[in-house]
Amino acid sequence: MKETLRQSIARGEYNPDTPFVTQREIVEQFGVSTTTAVRALSELVAEGVVVRKRGQGTFVAPRPPDLARARPGSTTIAYVSPDSDGHKHILQRGLAAEAARLGHRLLVANTRDQNHEERTLLEVAESGADAVVLYPWDGSRAGRVVTELQSRGVAVVLVDRYYPGVATDAVVFDDFAIGFEVTAAVIGRGHRAPALLWSERDTTSVRDRRTGYFRALREAGLPELPERSVLDSYFDMSQPRRRERLQRMFAEPEGLSAVICANAATMGVLIGDLVTPELELPGHVELASMDDGGPEGLSPLAAVAAQLPAREMGVEAAKLVHERLSGSSAPKRHVVLTAHLKAAGKGQRMLSLTRPEPGRPVEGRAARPARRGASEAEE
């Protein structure tokens, strides 16, 4: 629902000068509860997509200046990125703040797919942008275009992932460490065969995290099970395919007691699948995320999560661009940022799946944290 609203905003269906849809209109349009409508609007506000004006209501945030309006001779950075989640918006806010502090203008161009990404990169260069900060798509094919832009003298900095075959400046997370540390923490909680579920397949961040996952298994003396780490997109599968995959993994001799998700969106889809009445999967499951936590800390249903410094990524990208625009000819380099791992106490945030009595639905319940001062017997 939130993504549908975001896409409508991107298409220009809502004017920043007129009120955005209300909670009641969202409830009626999507058939959801008032609580869900409030949460959707609150998340869009937190991500900077819409703004609340006291006494007036909610409005679409002012759109960035049109690329064609860049002033000749001004120092302009173009941020080219898919527009899909809070992580990217937090990154953008860090980039915008630091670019402004350093005296640069920031233009934002959101891309729809890999083909649109390539066209957009050429368009921003032709519009007079002096530099580009690029958040590539999964399976991006824009390496050739990036090389062309660099040959024209346009400074290019990649964020979150990079092209192995193209020399560029980049700001990335230590994705190998993220994959290793999240997996090691899950193993340390007593799980011997955690599964991996992805939303993307063809990026350096995904491949590096998967390598870290394998290293953690090897160091713990555990087998690498291809069925549990295959690089396909669980997020994009049809619901019947997702259910079939879960059923198969739960039925394997190793059992399934922990699942590591690529991000919060994938974990949300997984939780919905785990508690659907069509699946009868009794037992306890702990969930972890390699890209979750956000500004408020550990997700309510994640036992382990890597909290990524997204805003810092934007700040560092602006600093790299500033160096290049200031005439630096130093070798291109990657700035590597460290994620912060958060974990709940053992036995907390555990999803309990119970086999229902005939005619009753499956219920999912997150285990309560222990009460402060309560004895083990009391709990």
JOSULVEN-V45812 format. One record per pair of residues at least 24 apart in sequence whose C-alpha atoms are under 10 Angstrom apart, sorted by sequence separation. I is the first residue (numbers start at 1). GAP is how many residues later the second one is. D is the distance in whole Angstrom. If there is no record, write none. Layout:
BEGIN
{{I/GAP/D} {I/GAP/D}}
END
This chain:
BEGIN
{{2/24/10} {105/24/9} {108/24/10} {111/24/10} {113/24/7} {114/24/8} {117/24/9} {118/24/5} {121/24/7} {122/24/9} {125/24/7} {130/24/5} {131/24/4} {132/24/5} {133/24/5} {134/24/5} {135/24/5} {136/24/8} {137/24/9} {143/24/10} {193/24/8} {207/24/9} {246/24/9} {264/24/9} {265/24/10} {313/24/7} {345/24/8} {1/25/9} {105/25/10} {106/25/10} {107/25/9} {108/25/10} {109/25/10} {110/25/10} {111/25/9} {112/25/9} {113/25/9} {114/25/7} {115/25/9} {117/25/7} {118/25/9} {121/25/8} {129/25/8} {130/25/7} {131/25/6} {132/25/6} {133/25/6} {134/25/6} {135/25/7} {136/25/7} {143/25/10} {192/25/9} {206/25/9} {256/25/10} {263/25/9} {264/25/7} {267/25/9} {312/25/8} {344/25/9} {345/25/9} {83/26/9} {84/26/9} {104/26/10} {106/26/10} {111/26/9} {113/26/10} {114/26/6} {115/26/8} {116/26/10} {118/26/9} {119/26/9} {122/26/9} {128/26/9} {129/26/9} {130/26/9} {131/26/8} {132/26/8} {133/26/7} {134/26/9} {135/26/7} {136/26/8} {179/26/10} {183/26/10} {235/26/10} {257/26/8} {258/26/8} {259/26/7} {260/26/9} {261/26/7} {262/26/9} {263/26/5} {264/26/9} {265/26/10} {76/27/9} {77/27/7} {78/27/8} {79/27/7} {80/27/9} {81/27/8} {82/27/8} {83/27/6} {84/27/10} {106/27/10} {113/27/9} {114/27/7} {115/27/8} {118/27/7} {122/27/8} {125/27/9} {134/27/9} {135/27/9} {136/27/9} {178/27/10} {179/27/9} {182/27/9} {183/27/10} {234/27/9} {235/27/9} {242/27/9} {243/27/9} {246/27/9} {247/27/10} {256/27/9} {257/27/6} {258/27/5} {259/27/7} {260/27/6} {261/27/6} {262/27/6} {263/27/6} {264/27/7} {265/27/9} {310/27/9} {1/28/10} {75/28/8} {76/28/6} {77/28/6} {78/28/6} {79/28/6} {80/28/6} {81/28/7} {82/28/5} {83/28/7} {84/28/10} {114/28/8} {117/28/10} {118/28/9} {121/28/8} {125/28/10} {134/28/9} {176/28/10} {179/28/9} {180/28/9} {181/28/10} {184/28/9} {192/28/9} {228/28/10} {234/28/10} {235/28/10} {242/28/8} {246/28/8} {255/28/10} {256/28/9} {257/28/5} {258/28/5} {259/28/5} {260/28/5} {261/28/5} {262/28/5} {263/28/5} {264/28/6} {309/28/7} {1/29/7} {74/29/10} {75/29/5} {76/29/5} {77/29/5} {78/29/5} {79/29/5} {80/29/5} {81/29/5} {82/29/5} {83/29/8} {125/29/7} {175/29/9} {176/29/8} {179/29/7} {180/29/7} {183/29/8} {184/29/8} {187/29/8} {192/29/10} {193/29/8} {201/29/9} {202/29/8} {225/29/10} {233/29/10} {256/29/7} {257/29/6} {258/29/6} {259/29/6} {260/29/5} {261/29/6} {262/29/6} {263/29/6} {264/29/8} {308/29/9} {309/29/8} {310/29/9} {20/30/8} {74/30/8} {75/30/6} {76/30/6} {77/30/6} {78/30/6} {79/30/6} {80/30/6} {81/30/6} {82/30/6} {175/30/6} {176/30/9} {178/30/9} {179/30/4} {180/30/8} {182/30/9} {183/30/6} {184/30/10} {186/30/10} {187/30/8} {192/30/7} {193/30/8} {194/30/10} {195/30/9} {196/30/10} {201/30/6} {202/30/9} {235/30/8} {236/30/9} {239/30/9} {243/30/7} {250/30/10} {251/30/9} {256/30/10} {257/30/9} {258/30/8} {259/30/9} {260/30/7} {261/30/8} {262/30/8} {263/30/9} {264/30/9} {271/30/9} {308/30/8} {309/30/6} {1/31/9} {20/31/9} {74/31/8} {75/31/9} {76/31/7} {77/31/9} {78/31/7} {79/31/8} {80/31/7} {81/31/9} {82/31/8} {174/31/9} {175/31/8} {176/31/8} {177/31/9} {178/31/6} {179/31/6} {180/31/8} {181/31/8} {182/31/8} {183/31/9} {184/31/9} {185/31/9} {192/31/9} {193/31/8} {194/31/9} {195/31/9} {196/31/9} {197/31/8} {198/31/9} {200/31/8} {201/31/6} {228/31/9} {229/31/10} {235/31/6} {242/31/8} {243/31/8} {250/31/7} {261/31/9} {307/31/9} {308/31/5} {309/31/8} {20/32/10} {81/32/10} {82/32/10} {172/32/10} {173/32/8} {175/32/9} {176/32/5} {177/32/7} {178/32/9} {179/32/7} {180/32/4} {181/32/8} {183/32/9} {184/32/5} {188/32/9} {193/32/8} {195/32/8} {196/32/6} {197/32/7} {198/32/9} {199/32/9} {200/32/7} {201/32/6} {228/32/10} {234/32/7} {235/32/9} {242/32/10} {247/32/7} {250/32/9} {306/32/10} {307/32/6} {308/32/7} {19/33/10} {172/33/8} {175/33/5} {176/33/5} {179/33/4} {180/33/5} {183/33/6} {184/33/8} {187/33/8} {195/33/5} {196/33/5} {197/33/8} {198/33/7} {199/33/8} {200/33/6} {201/33/10} {233/33/9} {234/33/10} {235/33/9} {236/33/10} {239/33/10} {240/33/10} {243/33/9} {246/33/9} {247/33/9} {250/33/10} {268/33/9} {306/33/6} {307/33/5} {308/33/9} {2/34/10} {16/34/9} {19/34/10} {71/34/10} {174/34/8} {175/34/5} {176/34/8} {177/34/9} {178/34/7} {179/34/5} {180/34/8} {181/34/10} {182/34/9} {183/34/8} {194/34/7} {195/34/6} {196/34/8} {197/34/8} {198/34/6} {199/34/5} {200/34/9} {235/34/7} {239/34/8} {247/34/8} {267/34/9} {305/34/10} {306/34/6} {307/34/6} {1/35/10} {2/35/9} {5/35/9} {16/35/9} {22/35/8} {23/35/10} {70/35/9} {82/35/8} {135/35/10} {174/35/9} {175/35/9} {176/35/6} {177/35/6} {178/35/9} {179/35/8} {180/35/6} {181/35/8} {184/35/9} {187/35/9} {193/35/8} {194/35/9} {195/35/9} {196/35/9} {197/35/8} {198/35/5} {199/35/6} {200/35/8} {234/35/9} {235/35/8} {243/35/8} {244/35/9} {246/35/9} {264/35/8} {267/35/9} {305/35/8} {306/35/5} {307/35/7} {1/36/9} {5/36/10} {21/36/9} {22/36/8} {70/36/10} {81/36/8} {133/36/10} {134/36/9} {175/36/9} {176/36/5} {177/36/9} {179/36/9} {180/36/5} {184/36/8} {196/36/10} {197/36/7} {198/36/6} {199/36/5} {200/36/9} {234/36/9} {243/36/7} {305/36/6} {306/36/6} {2/37/9} {3/37/9} {19/37/8} {20/37/8} {21/37/8} {22/37/10} {49/37/10} {70/37/8} {80/37/8} {133/37/9} {175/37/8} {176/37/8} {179/37/8} {180/37/9} {197/37/6} {198/37/7} {199/37/7} {264/37/10} {304/37/7} {305/37/5} {306/37/9} {2/38/6} {6/38/8} {18/38/10} {19/38/6} {20/38/5} {21/38/8} {47/38/8} {48/38/9} {69/38/10} {95/38/9} {133/38/10} {176/38/10} {177/38/10} {196/38/9} {197/38/8} {198/38/9} {199/38/10} {240/38/10} {264/38/9} {304/38/6} {305/38/6} {1/39/8} {2/39/8} {5/39/9} {10/39/10} {18/39/10} {19/39/6} {20/39/5} {21/39/10} {47/39/5} {81/39/10} {164/39/10} {176/39/9} {177/39/10} {180/39/10} {303/39/8} {304/39/4} {305/39/9} {9/40/8} {18/40/9} {19/40/5} {20/40/6} {46/40/8} {47/40/8} {49/40/9} {67/40/7} {80/40/8} {163/40/8} {164/40/8} {302/40/9} {303/40/6} {304/40/7} {2/41/8} {3/41/10} {9/41/9} {18/41/7} {19/41/8} {20/41/10} {44/41/10} {47/41/9} {48/41/7} {65/41/9} {66/41/8} {67/41/8} {80/41/7} {92/41/10} {162/41/8} {163/41/8} {261/41/10} {264/41/9} {302/41/8} {303/41/5} {304/41/10} {2/42/8} {16/42/9} {17/42/7} {18/42/8} {43/42/10} {44/42/9} {47/42/6} {48/42/9} {64/42/8} {65/42/7} {66/42/9} {67/42/8} {79/42/10} {161/42/7} {162/42/6} {260/42/9} {263/42/9} {302/42/8} {303/42/8} {6/43/8} {16/43/6} {17/43/8} {43/43/8} {46/43/9} {47/43/7} {64/43/6} {65/43/8} {66/43/9} {78/43/9} {160/43/9} {161/43/6} {162/43/8} {259/43/10} {260/43/10} {263/43/9} {297/43/10} {298/43/9} {299/43/9} {301/43/10} {303/43/8} {5/44/10} {6/44/9} {15/44/8} {16/44/5} {17/44/9} {46/44/9} {48/44/10} {63/44/10} {64/44/6} {65/44/10} {80/44/9} {91/44/10} {160/44/9} {161/44/6} {260/44/9} {261/44/9} {297/44/10} {298/44/6} {299/44/10} {300/44/10} {303/44/9} {14/45/9} {15/45/7} {16/45/6} {17/45/9} {47/45/10} {48/45/9} {63/45/9} {64/45/9} {79/45/9} {160/45/7} {161/45/9} {258/45/10} {260/45/9} {297/45/8} {298/45/7} {299/45/10} {303/45/7} {304/45/9} {14/46/7} {15/46/9} {16/46/6} {47/46/9} {78/46/7} {297/46/10} {298/46/8} {302/46/9} {303/46/6} {15/47/9} {16/47/8} {77/47/9} {78/47/9} {88/47/8} {161/47/10} {213/47/10} {293/47/9} {301/47/9} {302/47/6} {303/47/7} {12/48/10} {15/48/9} {76/48/10} {77/48/10} {291/48/9} {293/48/9} {301/48/5} {302/48/8} {303/48/10} {78/49/10} {290/49/9} {292/49/10} {293/49/8} {300/49/7} {301/49/7} {302/49/9} {78/50/10} {79/50/10} {292/50/10} {299/50/9} {301/50/8} {9/51/7} {12/51/9} {76/51/10} {77/51/10} {78/51/6} {195/51/10} {290/51/9} {9/52/9} {76/52/8} {77/52/6} {78/52/8} {79/52/9} {80/52/7} {81/52/8} {82/52/9} {83/52/10} {289/52/10} {10/53/9} {75/53/9} {76/53/5} {77/53/6} {78/53/6} {79/53/6} {80/53/6} {81/53/6} {82/53/7} {209/53/9} {6/54/10} {9/54/10} {70/54/10} {74/54/9} {75/54/7} {76/54/5} {77/54/5} {78/54/5} {79/54/5} {80/54/5} {81/54/5} {82/54/8} {195/54/8} {288/54/10} {68/55/9} {72/55/9} {73/55/8} {74/55/9} {75/55/6} {76/55/7} {77/55/6} {78/55/6} {79/55/6} {80/55/6} {81/55/7} {82/55/7} {288/55/9} {67/56/8} {68/56/8} {71/56/9} {72/56/7} {73/56/10} {74/56/8} {75/56/8} {76/56/9} {77/56/7} {78/56/8} {79/56/8} {80/56/8} {81/56/8} {82/56/10} {206/56/8} {67/57/7} {70/57/7} {71/57/8} {72/57/9} {73/57/9} {67/58/10} {68/58/9} {69/58/8} {70/58/7} {71/58/10} {67/59/9} {68/59/5} {69/59/9} {70/59/8} {67/60/6} {68/60/8} {194/60/10} {286/60/10} {66/61/10} {67/61/9} {68/61/10} {138/61/9} {139/61/8} {193/61/7} {194/61/9} {195/61/8} {286/61/9} {67/62/8} {138/62/6} {139/62/7} {140/62/8} {192/62/8} {193/62/8} {194/62/7} {195/62/9} {196/62/9} {197/62/7} {198/62/9} {199/62/8} {200/62/8} {286/62/9} {287/62/8} {137/63/9} {138/63/7} {139/63/5} {140/63/8} {192/63/9} {193/63/7} {194/63/7} {195/63/7} {196/63/6} {197/63/6} {198/63/6} {199/63/6} {200/63/10} {284/63/10} {286/63/7} {287/63/8} {138/64/5} {139/64/6} {191/64/10} {192/64/9} {193/64/8} {194/64/5} {195/64/5} {196/64/5} {197/64/5} {198/64/5} {199/64/8} {285/64/9} {286/64/5} {287/64/8} {301/64/10} {302/64/10} {137/65/9} {138/65/6} {139/65/10} {191/65/8} {192/65/8} {193/65/7} {194/65/5} {195/65/6} {196/65/6} {197/65/6} {198/65/8} {199/65/10} {285/65/6} {286/65/6} {301/65/7} {137/66/8} {138/66/9} {191/66/6} {192/66/9} {193/66/9} {194/66/7} {195/66/8} {196/66/8} {197/66/9} {199/66/8} {200/66/10} {284/66/7} {285/66/5} {286/66/9} {300/66/9} {301/66/9} {136/67/9} {138/67/10} {190/67/9} {191/67/6} {198/67/10} {199/67/6} {284/67/6} {285/67/6} {91/68/9} {138/68/9} {190/68/9} {191/68/10} {198/68/7} {199/68/10} {283/68/9} {284/68/5} {285/68/8} {91/69/10} {189/69/10} {197/69/7} {198/69/9} {283/69/6} {284/69/6} {197/70/8} {282/70/8} {283/70/5} {284/70/9} {88/71/10} {187/71/9} {281/71/10} {282/71/5} {283/71/6} {88/72/9} {186/72/7} {281/72/6} {282/72/5} {283/72/8} {10/73/9} {186/73/9} {197/73/9} {280/73/8} {281/73/7} {282/73/5} {186/74/8} {279/74/10} {280/74/8} {281/74/7} {282/74/9} {280/75/6} {281/75/10} {7/76/9} {183/76/10} {275/76/10} {279/76/9} {280/76/8} {6/77/8} {7/77/9} {77/77/10} {183/77/8} {274/77/9} {275/77/10} {6/78/8} {77/78/9} {78/78/10} {79/78/10} {80/78/10} {81/78/10} {182/78/8} {274/78/10} {275/78/7} {277/78/10} {6/79/10} {77/79/9} {79/79/10} {274/79/8} {275/79/9} {277/79/9} {3/80/9} {271/80/9} {282/80/9} {284/80/10} {286/80/9} {3/81/7} {179/81/10} {209/81/8} {280/81/10} {281/81/9} {284/81/10} {285/81/10} {2/82/10} {3/82/9} {279/82/10} {280/82/7} {282/82/10} {284/82/10} {2/83/10} {179/83/10} {277/83/9} {278/83/9} {279/83/8} {284/83/10} {206/84/10} {277/84/5} {278/84/8} {276/85/8} {277/85/5} {275/86/9} {276/86/7} {277/86/8} {275/87/6} {276/87/8} {274/88/9} {275/88/6} {276/88/9} {274/89/9} {275/89/5} {274/90/8} {275/90/9} {194/92/9} {195/92/10} {196/92/9} {197/92/9} {198/92/10} {258/92/10} {272/92/9} {194/93/9} {196/93/9} {257/93/10} {258/93/10} {271/93/9} {191/94/10} {194/94/10} {196/94/10} {257/94/10} {191/95/9} {189/97/9} {10/100/8} {186/100/8} {186/101/9} {186/102/7} {185/103/9} {7/105/10} {183/105/9} {182/106/7} {183/106/10} {182/107/8} {183/107/9} {182/108/7} {181/109/9} {182/109/10} {179/110/10} {180/110/10} {178/111/10} {179/111/7} {178/112/6} {179/112/10} {178/113/9} {189/114/9} {175/115/9} {189/115/10} {175/116/10} {186/117/8} {185/118/9} {186/118/7} {185/119/7} {186/119/10} {185/120/9} {183/121/9} {182/122/7} {183/122/10} {181/123/10} {182/123/7} {181/124/10} {182/124/7} {181/125/9} {178/127/9} {179/127/9} {178/128/7} {178/129/9} {178/130/9} {174/134/10} {173/135/8} {173/136/8} {173/137/9} {172/138/10} {173/140/8} {171/141/10} {172/141/7} {171/142/6} {170/143/10} {171/143/8} {171/144/10} {172/144/10} {171/145/7} {172/145/10} {170/146/9} {171/146/6} {170/147/7} {171/147/10} {169/148/9} {171/149/9} {160/150/9} {170/150/8} {159/151/10} {169/151/8} {170/151/10} {169/152/9} {160/153/8} {159/154/7} {160/154/10} {189/154/10} {159/155/8} {169/155/10} {185/156/9} {189/156/9} {190/156/9} {159/157/9} {185/157/10} {186/157/9} {189/157/7} {159/158/7} {181/158/10} {185/158/8} {188/158/10} {189/158/9} {157/159/10} {158/159/8} {181/159/10} {182/159/7} {157/160/7} {178/160/8} {181/160/8} {182/160/9} {156/161/10} {157/161/9} {173/161/10} {174/161/9} {175/161/9} {177/161/8} {178/161/7} {182/161/9} {169/162/9} {170/162/8} {171/162/9} {172/162/7} {173/162/8} {174/162/6} {175/162/9} {177/162/8} {178/162/9} {157/163/7} {168/163/9} {169/163/5} {170/163/7} {171/163/6} {172/163/6} {173/163/5} {174/163/6} {175/163/9} {178/163/8} {156/164/9} {157/164/7} {167/164/10} {168/164/6} {169/164/5} {170/164/5} {171/164/5} {172/164/5} {173/164/5} {174/164/6} {175/164/9} {155/165/9} {156/165/7} {167/165/7} {168/165/7} {169/165/6} {170/165/6} {171/165/6} {172/165/6} {173/165/6} {174/165/7} {155/166/7} {167/166/9} {168/166/8} {169/166/8} {170/166/8} {171/166/7} {172/166/9} {173/166/7} {155/167/9} {157/167/10} {167/167/10} {155/168/10} {156/168/9} {155/169/6} {154/170/9} {155/170/7} {153/171/10} {154/171/9} {153/172/10} {162/172/9} {157/175/9} {159/175/10} {157/176/10} {158/176/9} {159/176/10} {160/176/10} {157/177/9} {160/177/10} {85/180/9} {133/181/9} {134/183/10} {133/184/7} {132/185/10} {133/185/8} {132/186/10} {131/187/10} {133/187/10} {133/188/8} {132/189/8} {131/190/7} {130/191/9} {131/191/9} {131/193/9} {130/194/10} {131/194/8} {130/195/8} {87/204/9} {90/204/9} {87/205/9} {90/205/9} {87/207/8} {86/208/8} {87/208/10} {106/212/10} {97/214/10} {98/214/10} {104/214/9} {95/215/10} {96/215/10} {99/215/9} {94/216/8} {95/216/7} {98/216/8} {99/216/8} {102/216/8} {93/217/9} {94/217/5} {95/217/8} {97/217/9} {98/217/5} {99/217/10} {101/217/10} {102/217/8} {104/217/10} {91/218/8} {92/218/9} {93/218/7} {94/218/6} {95/218/8} {96/218/8} {97/218/8} {98/218/8} {99/218/9} {100/218/9} {104/218/8} {90/219/9} {91/219/5} {92/219/7} {93/219/10} {94/219/7} {95/219/4} {96/219/8} {98/219/9} {99/219/6} {103/219/9} {90/220/6} {91/220/4} {92/220/10} {94/220/5} {95/220/5} {98/220/6} {99/220/8} {102/220/7} {87/221/8} {89/221/9} {90/221/5} {91/221/7} {92/221/9} {93/221/7} {94/221/5} {95/221/8} {97/221/9} {98/221/7} {104/221/10} {87/222/9} {88/222/7} {89/222/9} {90/222/9} {91/222/6} {92/222/6} {93/222/9} {94/222/9} {95/222/7} {96/222/8} {99/222/9} {87/223/6} {88/223/9} {90/223/9} {91/223/5} {92/223/9} {94/223/9} {95/223/6} {99/223/8} {86/224/10} {87/224/9} {90/224/8} {91/224/8} {94/224/8} {95/224/9} {98/224/10} {88/225/10} {89/225/10} {88/226/9} {91/226/9} {79/235/10} {77/241/9} {77/244/8} {77/245/9} {75/247/10} {77/248/10} {76/249/10} {75/250/8}}
END
